[in-house]
Amino acid sequence: MKSRQTSPLTLAIVAIMTSITFVLTFLVRVPTPARGYVHLGDAGVFFGAFGFGPWIGAISGGLGTLLSDVAAGYPQWAVFSFLIHGLQGWLVGWLSRRWPGTGGLLLSAVLGGVVVVGGYFGAGVLLSGLGAAIGEVPLNVVQVVAGAVVGVPLYAAVRAAYPPIGRWGR
């Protein structure tokens, strides 16, 4: 049986994208009424998933937001963030590979946003109750839209300047 090893380049990309997602999540943090916060980390998740595929998007998105939650004093959200942003990163990376081009980027960003808004609604119901979770929905929509507004054109610009970026995460 042949073992499959992860390349040093892939490990470096995961580490860099996890760090970028962490910084965007941690440094730009606006507290919300349900004891959570709105951030720009989705831009890092989108960029990582677009540029490097579903698995790097999932790992860096999940780990970056989990680490930010713990470091920022929101440990109750850490596991939810790992799962929600990990799924977001995987789905966005998978969809954007299936439908290349601007339309595919936008479609995957919208569907990834649905995962985030729906996931945090469910987590909010568990952690804070239905009323607080409903109140968080518009804030989570703003968070995802802001992440897409930064992540989609940033990836498009990097891809235009360096076309081989799409091959790195394969």
Buried (B, 14 or more C-beta within 10 A) or exposed (E): EEEEEEEEEBEEBBEBBBBBBBBBBBEBBEEBEBBBBBBBBBBBBBBBBBBBBBBBBBBBBBBBBBBBBEEBEBEBBBEBBBBBBBBBBBBBBBBBBEEEEEEBBBBBBBBBBBBBBEBBBEBBBEBBEEEBBEBBBEBBBEBBBBBBBBBBEBBBEBBEEEEEBBEBBE
